[in-house]
Amino acid sequence: MSYNTLVIVSVLEGDAILIHMEHMESINGSRPASFEATQRERVTRVEEKICAHMEAELGEIRKEVELIKKLKLTEHITVKRNIEKANEALEKENEILRDMSARLRKLNETLMKEAA
């Protein structure tokens, strides 16, 4: 949880405690009837703060997910290129081995003819 998240949660919890205290006072009769409307407005504001905060956090998470996807794609492309390079090197080695094998066959044939 980031510092900003902690600050916002603390503010929201503070508002919630204040609303609860005011509600308890209104139950005891020390608040006017219009307090309920005011309290509903405050609760709505707190809910709006929570929603805004959650939307901001969700936006950050989405950005991080997109970055991770891009990094994974980049890694995949890099691995694919490395595999292609390794395959090319193996093909060259196979070509060299085929050439050497053909030379050895010719040399073997020449030696067999000379021995006969």
N, CA, C and O of each residue as an XYZ file, in Angstrom:
464
protein
N       0.853     -1.176      0.000
C       0.000      0.000      0.000
C       0.896      1.235      0.000
O       1.826      1.344      0.799
N       0.607      2.135     -0.885
C       1.443      3.326     -1.017
C       1.135      4.345      0.078
O       0.131      4.247      0.784
N       2.032      5.329      0.196
C       1.840      6.396      1.173
C       0.522      7.117      0.916
O      -0.233      7.388      1.850
N       0.245      7.430     -0.358
C      -1.004      8.123     -0.695
C      -2.213      7.306     -0.270
O      -3.199      7.851      0.227
N      -2.129      5.997     -0.467
C      -3.234      5.131     -0.068
C      -3.444      5.214      1.434
O      -4.579      5.314      1.901
N      -2.355      5.172      2.193
C      -2.473      5.242      3.650
C      -3.091      6.565      4.093
O      -3.928      6.594      4.995
N      -2.677      7.646      3.462
C      -3.222      8.961      3.821
C      -4.712      9.006      3.526
O      -5.504      9.455      4.354
N      -5.089      8.537      2.342
C      -6.509      8.575      1.969
C      -7.323      7.681      2.892
O      -8.398      8.075      3.342
N      -6.822      6.479      3.180
C      -7.545      5.584      4.083
C      -7.686      6.227      5.454
O      -8.750      6.143      6.068
N      -6.628      6.870      5.944
C      -6.698      7.541      7.244
C      -7.749      8.641      7.229
O      -8.528      8.772      8.172
N      -7.773      9.428      6.167
C      -8.770     10.501      6.056
C     -10.165      9.907      6.017
O     -11.071     10.401      6.687
N     -10.344      8.850      5.237
C     -11.659      8.216      5.130
C     -12.088      7.631      6.467
O     -13.241      7.782      6.871
N     -11.172      6.968      7.150
C     -11.501      6.416      8.460
C     -11.840      7.539      9.434
O     -12.757      7.408     10.244
N     -11.099      8.638      9.354
C     -11.390      9.790     10.215
C     -12.786     10.328      9.960
O     -13.521     10.614     10.905
N     -13.163     10.471      8.689
C     -14.518     10.916      8.348
C     -15.556      9.934      8.860
O     -16.598     10.338      9.375
N     -15.275      8.647      8.719
C     -16.228      7.633      9.158
C     -16.425      7.698     10.672
O     -17.549      7.579     11.159
N     -15.338      7.887     11.410
C     -15.441      7.996     12.874
C     -16.242      9.235     13.255
O     -17.105      9.183     14.131
N     -15.945     10.357     12.586
C     -16.666     11.597     12.864
C     -18.153     11.434     12.571
O     -18.996     11.872     13.355
N     -18.474     10.809     11.449
C     -19.881     10.579     11.097
C     -20.542      9.714     12.156
O     -21.668      9.990     12.570
N     -19.854      8.673     12.597
C     -20.417      7.790     13.617
C     -20.666      8.559     14.916
O     -21.719      8.409     15.538
N     -19.698      9.379     15.323
C     -19.856     10.156     16.560
C     -21.043     11.108     16.442
O     -21.839     11.238     17.372
N     -21.155     11.775     15.286
C     -22.269     12.701     15.099
C     -23.594     11.955     15.087
O     -24.607     12.455     15.578
N     -23.576     10.757     14.521
C     -24.796      9.951     14.494
C     -25.213      9.585     15.922
O     -26.392      9.651     16.270
N     -24.239      9.200     16.736
C     -24.544      8.849     18.127
C     -25.109     10.059     18.866
O     -26.030      9.923     19.672
N     -24.557     11.246     18.591
C     -25.078     12.455     19.229
C     -26.506     12.726     18.774
O     -27.336     13.170     19.568
N     -26.798     12.463     17.501
C     -28.152     12.719     17.000
C     -29.147     11.755     17.618
O     -30.302     12.114     17.847
N     -28.707     10.527     17.893
C     -29.597      9.556     18.544
C     -29.927     10.035     19.955
O     -31.051      9.876     20.430
N     -28.936     10.623     20.614
C     -29.146     11.121     21.976
C     -29.971     12.408     22.000
O     -30.302     12.912     23.073
N     -30.298     12.934     20.838
C     -31.175     14.093     20.770
C     -30.484     15.431     20.785
O     -31.158     16.458     20.861
N     -29.174     15.465     20.718
C     -28.491     16.750     20.767
C     -28.295     17.355     19.379
O     -27.688     18.419     19.257
N     -28.790     16.709     18.345
C     -28.668     17.218     16.978
C     -30.056     17.456     16.397
O     -31.006     16.757     16.751
N     -30.178     18.436     15.511
C     -31.477     18.691     14.882
C     -31.811     17.600     13.862
O     -30.943     16.824     13.463
N     -33.066     17.552     13.452
C     -33.531     16.539     12.501
C     -32.827     16.674     11.155
O     -32.644     15.688     10.442
N     -32.435     17.895     10.812
C     -31.763     18.095      9.523
C     -30.383     17.434      9.496
O     -29.750     17.320      8.446
N     -29.937     17.005     10.671
C     -28.635     16.364     10.736
C     -28.576     15.108      9.871
O     -27.550     14.824      9.252
N     -29.683     14.355      9.828
C     -29.704     13.122      9.038
C     -29.381     13.407      7.575
O     -28.626     12.662      6.951
N     -29.947     14.480      7.026
C     -29.662     14.844      5.631
C     -28.193     15.220      5.482
O     -27.538     14.827      4.517
N     -27.682     15.982      6.443
C     -26.271     16.372      6.410
C     -25.381     15.140      6.503
O     -24.374     15.026      5.805
N     -25.774     14.224      7.377
C     -24.993     13.001      7.537
C     -24.993     12.196      6.238
O     -23.953     11.680      5.828
N     -26.150     12.087      5.591
C     -26.218     11.356      4.319
C     -25.300     11.998      3.280
O     -24.637     11.302      2.510
N     -25.267     13.334      3.265
C     -24.380     14.040      2.331
C     -22.914     13.712      2.626
O     -22.116     13.488      1.716
N     -22.580     13.690      3.911
C     -21.195     13.381      4.279
C     -20.841     11.947      3.909
O     -19.746     11.672      3.417
N     -21.782     11.037      4.153
C     -21.542      9.638      3.792
C     -21.342      9.536      2.285
O     -20.460      8.817      1.815
N     -22.165     10.260      1.535
C     -22.029     10.260      0.075
C     -20.663     10.792     -0.336
O     -20.024     10.233     -1.227
N     -20.210     11.867      0.305
C     -18.891     12.425     -0.017
C     -17.783     11.414      0.295
O     -16.837     11.258     -0.477
N     -17.912     10.736      1.429
C     -16.918      9.723      1.791
C     -16.928      8.602      0.753
O     -15.875      8.136      0.317
N     -18.130      8.177      0.365
C     -18.231      7.130     -0.659
C     -17.603      7.598     -1.971
O     -16.920      6.829     -2.648
N     -17.839      8.861     -2.326
C     -17.246      9.409     -3.551
C     -15.723      9.428     -3.458
O     -15.029      9.125     -4.428
N     -15.204      9.792     -2.267
C     -13.750      9.785     -2.077
C     -13.205      8.369     -2.245
O     -12.185      8.152     -2.899
N     -13.903      7.417     -1.642
C     -13.468      6.023     -1.742
C     -13.479      5.576     -3.199
O     -12.520      4.969     -3.675
N     -14.567      5.879     -3.905
C     -14.676      5.486     -5.320
C     -13.573      6.130     -6.159
O     -12.951      5.471     -6.992
N     -13.340      7.414     -5.934
C     -12.298      8.112     -6.697
C     -10.931      7.489     -6.418
O     -10.130      7.275     -7.327
N     -10.687      7.206     -5.140
C      -9.414      6.590     -4.771
C      -9.275      5.207     -5.408
O      -8.220      4.872     -5.947
N     -10.326      4.417     -5.347
C     -10.286      3.073     -5.916
C     -10.102      3.129     -7.434
O      -9.373      2.312     -7.997
N     -10.749      4.076     -8.095
C     -10.590      4.232     -9.544
C      -9.150      4.615     -9.889
O      -8.587      4.123    -10.867
N      -8.566      5.491     -9.084
C      -7.169      5.881     -9.316
C      -6.244      4.677     -9.125
O      -5.344      4.449     -9.933
N      -6.466      3.916     -8.066
C      -5.654      2.719     -7.816
C      -5.829      1.714     -8.953
O      -4.862      1.101     -9.405
N      -7.073      1.550     -9.411
C      -7.352      0.630    -10.508
C      -6.637      1.079    -11.778
O      -6.105      0.255    -12.523
N      -6.626      2.381    -12.019
C      -5.906      2.915    -13.178
C      -4.423      2.597    -13.104
O      -3.814      2.220    -14.106
N      -3.840      2.749    -11.923
C      -2.419      2.430    -11.734
C      -2.166      0.939    -11.961
O      -1.179      0.555    -12.588
N      -3.063      0.114    -11.446
C      -2.917     -1.336    -11.624
C      -3.000     -1.690    -13.105
O      -2.225     -2.513    -13.592
N      -3.934     -1.071    -13.821
C      -4.064     -1.340    -15.264
C      -2.788     -0.952    -16.007
O      -2.345     -1.667    -16.906
N      -2.199      0.187    -15.628
C      -0.942      0.611    -16.260
C       0.156     -0.423    -16.006
O       0.912     -0.775    -16.912
N       0.234     -0.905    -14.763
C       1.253     -1.896    -14.418
C       1.037     -3.195    -15.192
O       1.997     -3.814    -15.651
N      -0.227     -3.607    -15.335
C      -0.541     -4.829    -16.083
C      -0.114     -4.678    -17.543
O       0.474     -5.593    -18.120
N      -0.409     -3.527    -18.136
C      -0.012     -3.282    -19.529
C       1.507     -3.313    -19.677
O       2.032     -3.866    -20.644
N       2.207     -2.719    -18.716
C       3.670     -2.725    -18.750
C       4.202     -4.153    -18.665
O       5.122     -4.524    -19.394
N       3.623     -4.944    -17.778
C       4.041     -6.343    -17.633
C       3.789     -7.109    -18.929
O       4.626     -7.904    -19.355
N       2.635     -6.869    -19.556
C       2.339     -7.537    -20.832
C       3.374     -7.167    -21.889
O       3.847     -8.027    -22.632
N       3.723     -5.883    -21.953
C       4.717     -5.437    -22.932
C       6.073     -6.077    -22.655
O       6.764     -6.503    -23.580
N       6.453     -6.144    -21.369
C       7.734     -6.756    -21.010
C       7.761     -8.236    -21.371
O       8.762     -8.741    -21.878
N       6.650     -8.929    -21.104
C       6.591    -10.353    -21.435
C       6.682    -10.549    -22.940
O       7.352    -11.470    -23.406
N       6.011     -9.686    -23.707
C       6.074     -9.772    -25.162
C       7.501     -9.531    -25.641
O       7.996    -10.230    -26.525
N       8.158     -8.532    -25.048
C       9.548     -8.233    -25.405
C      10.448     -9.422    -25.081
O      11.311     -9.789    -25.878
N      10.243    -10.025    -23.904
C      11.033    -11.198    -23.524
C      10.790    -12.337    -24.506
O      11.726    -13.024    -24.915
N       9.527    -12.534    -24.881
C       9.176    -13.607    -25.815
C       9.870    -13.396    -27.157
O      10.421    -14.331    -27.737
N       9.837    -12.157    -27.642
C      10.478    -11.837    -28.922
C      11.986    -12.074    -28.832
O      12.588    -12.620    -29.756
N      12.594    -11.660    -27.713
C      14.037    -11.858    -27.521
C      14.381    -13.342    -27.511
O      15.343    -13.761    -28.155
N      13.608    -14.134    -26.791
C      13.851    -15.581    -26.732
C      13.699    -16.189    -28.127
O      14.498    -17.029    -28.539
N      12.669    -15.756    -28.841
C      12.440    -16.277    -30.193
C      13.628    -15.952    -31.106
O      14.076    -16.806    -31.871
N      14.130    -14.729    -31.026
C      15.298    -14.342    -31.841
C      16.523    -15.171    -31.478
O      17.272    -15.604    -32.354
N      16.720    -15.389    -30.177
C      17.867    -16.197    -29.741
C      17.761    -17.625    -30.269
O      18.762    -18.215    -30.676
N      16.559    -18.175    -30.264
C      16.347    -19.529    -30.788
C      16.638    -19.560    -32.288
O      17.276    -20.488    -32.784
N      16.165    -18.539    -33.006
C      16.423    -18.471    -34.449
C      17.927    -18.402    -34.735
O      18.419    -19.075    -35.641
N      18.652    -17.594    -33.967
C      20.107    -17.489    -34.151
C      20.789    -18.827    -33.864
O      21.697    -19.237    -34.587
N      20.345    -19.501    -32.806
C      20.927    -20.802    -32.461
C      20.646    -21.818    -33.571
O      21.516    -22.616    -33.918
N      19.437    -21.786    -34.125
C      19.102    -22.699    -35.228
C      19.965    -22.426    -36.453
O      20.416    -23.360    -37.115
N      20.197    -21.159    -36.756
C      21.059    -20.804    -37.890
C      22.478    -21.331    -37.671
O      23.094    -21.873    -38.589
N      22.987    -21.170    -36.455
C      24.337    -21.661    -36.146
C      24.397    -23.183    -36.285
O      25.376    -23.721    -36.803
N      23.353    -23.877    -35.824
C      23.320    -25.339    -35.949
C      23.258    -25.771    -37.411
O      23.892    -26.753    -37.797
N      22.503    -25.049    -38.217
C      22.430    -25.364    -39.648
C      23.802    -25.216    -40.304
O      24.192    -26.049    -41.122
N      24.533    -24.162    -39.949
C      25.881    -23.966    -40.497
C      26.803    -25.108    -40.074
O      27.576    -25.622    -40.883
N      26.717    -25.501    -38.800
C      27.542    -26.609    -38.312
C      27.196    -27.899    -39.043
O      28.087    -28.664    -39.410
N      25.899    -28.145    -39.256
C      25.475    -29.346    -39.988
C      26.015    -29.340    -41.413
O      26.442    -30.377    -41.921
N      25.998    -28.187    -42.053
C      26.524    -28.056    -43.415
C      28.019    -28.384    -43.441
O      28.491    -29.099    -44.325
N      28.750    -27.858    -42.468
C      30.192    -28.130    -42.367
C      30.429    -29.624    -42.149
O      31.317    -30.213    -42.765
N      29.626    -30.236    -41.263
C      29.778    -31.673    -40.988
C      29.455    -32.510    -42.227
O      30.139    -33.499    -42.493
N      28.419    -32.129    -42.990
C      28.085    -32.847    -44.224
C      29.247    -32.758    -45.221
O      29.613    -33.739    -45.868
N      29.810    -31.554    -45.321
C      30.942    -31.352    -46.235
C      32.133    -32.219    -45.816
O      32.770    -32.859    -46.652
N      32.423    -32.231    -44.516
C      33.540    -33.046    -44.014
C      33.259    -34.529    -44.229
O      34.166    -35.291    -44.568
N      32.019    -34.938    -44.036
C      31.641    -36.335    -44.231
C      31.836    -36.744    -45.694
O      32.331    -37.833    -45.984
N      31.440    -35.856    -46.610
C      31.623    -36.142    -48.039
C      33.108    -36.256    -48.370
O      33.493    -37.145    -49.130
N      33.939    -35.397    -47.831
C      35.388    -35.452    -48.069
C      35.983    -36.754    -47.531
O      36.824    -37.384    -48.171
N      35.518    -37.144    -46.316
C      36.027    -38.391    -45.724
C      35.627    -39.596    -46.571
O      36.421    -40.524    -46.724
N      34.417    -39.603    -47.122
C      33.983    -40.693    -47.995
C      34.884    -40.786    -49.233
O      35.321    -41.868    -49.623
N      35.149    -39.622    -49.839
C      36.015    -39.600    -51.026
C      37.419    -40.093    -50.676
O      38.024    -40.864    -51.420
N      37.925    -39.631    -49.524
C      39.252    -40.064    -49.082
C      39.267    -41.565    -48.833
O      40.221    -42.255    -49.193
N      38.196    -42.067    -48.209
C      38.081    -43.497    -47.931
C      38.052    -44.286    -49.239
O      38.712    -45.318    -49.359
N      37.281    -43.799    -50.223
C      37.216    -44.473    -51.523
C      38.596    -44.494    -52.188
O      39.014    -45.507    -52.749
N      39.286    -43.363    -52.113
C      40.623    -43.272    -52.703
C      41.569    -44.261    -52.034
O      42.334    -44.943    -52.716
N      41.524    -44.347    -50.712
C      42.384    -45.274    -49.970
C      42.046    -46.721    -50.309
O      42.944    -47.554    -50.429
N      40.768    -47.026    -50.462
C      40.345    -48.391    -50.793
C      40.849    -48.776    -52.187
O      41.278    -49.909    -52.405
N      40.796    -47.824    -53.132
C      41.277    -48.092    -54.497
C      42.783    -48.321    -54.489
O      43.290    -49.209    -55.174
N      43.493    -47.510    -53.705
C      44.950    -47.649    -53.628
C      45.334    -48.960    -52.959
O      46.338    -49.572    -53.323
N      44.543    -49.396    -51.986
C      44.838    -50.629    -51.261
C      44.549    -51.848    -52.133
O      45.161    -52.900    -51.946
N      43.635    -51.720    -53.073
C      43.265    -52.863    -53.918
C      44.187    -53.051    -55.030
O      44.011    -53.970    -55.830
